[in-house]
């Protein structure tokens, strides 16, 4: 979070872009109740889930909340003119 704040203050969009992922899929398997979350890098246009894509961190396939929280995710808000801010729980959607 501190690193992200520094990038926002400095307008270092390249550093933000390197760590910016979008939520692609969020499912819960009905049989086991296991969560399945897929985040894909925001510049990726093709869905390629091979070992090379995983090693180069083009996507993350997360199957537990513990793993999700270990990645220390930050939800962002990007307005219509491209300003990036951290999303706060008090913000209205």
C-alpha positions as CSV (number, residue, x, y, z in Angstrom):
1,X,0.0,0.0,0.0
2,X,2.8,2.5,0.8
3,X,4.5,1.7,-2.5
4,X,1.2,2.3,-4.4
5,X,0.7,5.6,-2.6
6,X,4.2,6.7,-3.7
7,X,3.5,5.8,-7.3
8,X,0.2,7.8,-7.2
9,X,1.9,10.9,-5.7
10,X,4.7,10.7,-8.3
11,X,2.3,9.9,-11.2
12,X,4.4,6.8,-11.9
13,X,1.8,5.1,-14.1
14,X,4.4,2.6,-15.6
15,X,5.0,1.2,-12.1
16,X,1.3,1.0,-11.4
17,X,0.7,-0.6,-14.8
18,X,3.2,-3.4,-14.1
19,X,1.1,-4.5,-11.0
20,X,-2.4,-3.7,-12.3
21,X,-4.7,-6.7,-12.8
22,X,-8.4,-7.0,-13.6
23,X,-10.8,-9.5,-12.2
24,X,-11.6,-11.9,-14.9
25,X,-13.5,-14.6,-13.1
26,X,-15.0,-15.2,-9.7
27,X,-16.8,-18.5,-9.1
28,X,-17.6,-20.9,-6.2
29,X,-17.7,-24.6,-7.1
30,X,-21.1,-25.8,-5.9
31,X,-19.9,-29.3,-5.1
32,X,-17.0,-28.3,-2.8
33,X,-17.7,-24.7,-2.0
34,X,-14.1,-23.9,-3.2
35,X,-13.5,-20.4,-4.5
36,X,-11.9,-19.8,-7.9
37,X,-10.7,-16.3,-8.7
38,X,-8.8,-15.4,-11.8
39,X,-7.0,-12.1,-12.1
40,X,-5.5,-11.2,-15.5
41,X,-3.0,-8.4,-16.3
42,X,-4.9,-5.3,-17.5
43,X,-3.0,-5.2,-20.9
44,X,-3.6,-8.9,-21.7
45,X,-6.0,-9.3,-24.6
46,X,-5.9,-13.1,-25.1
47,X,-6.8,-15.8,-22.6
48,X,-3.7,-18.0,-22.6
49,X,-3.3,-20.0,-19.4
50,X,-0.2,-21.9,-20.2
51,X,2.9,-22.3,-17.9
52,X,4.7,-19.4,-19.6
53,X,1.9,-17.0,-18.9
54,X,1.8,-18.2,-15.3
55,X,5.6,-17.8,-14.8
56,X,5.5,-14.3,-16.3
57,X,2.6,-13.3,-14.0
58,X,0.2,-12.5,-16.8
59,X,-2.5,-14.0,-14.6
60,X,-3.2,-15.4,-11.1
61,X,-5.5,-18.3,-10.5
62,X,-6.4,-18.1,-6.8
63,X,-8.3,-20.9,-5.0
64,X,-8.3,-19.7,-1.4
65,X,-8.8,-16.5,0.5
66,X,-5.5,-17.1,2.3
67,X,-3.6,-16.9,-1.0
68,X,-5.6,-13.9,-2.1
69,X,-4.7,-12.0,1.1
70,X,-1.1,-13.0,0.9
71,X,-0.8,-11.1,-2.4
72,X,-1.9,-7.9,-0.5
73,X,-4.4,-6.7,-3.1
74,X,-5.6,-3.1,-3.3
75,X,-8.8,-2.2,-5.0
76,X,-8.4,0.8,-7.3
77,X,-10.8,3.3,-8.7
78,X,-10.2,4.7,-12.1
79,X,-12.4,7.6,-13.2
80,X,-13.5,8.5,-16.7
81,X,-10.5,10.6,-17.3
82,X,-8.0,8.1,-16.1
83,X,-7.2,9.3,-12.6
84,X,-6.2,6.4,-10.3
85,X,-7.0,6.3,-6.6
86,X,-7.3,3.6,-3.9
87,X,-10.9,2.5,-3.4
88,X,-12.2,3.2,0.1
89,X,-15.0,1.2,1.7
90,X,-16.9,4.5,2.3
91,X,-16.9,5.3,-1.5
92,X,-20.3,4.9,-3.2
93,X,-20.4,2.6,-6.2
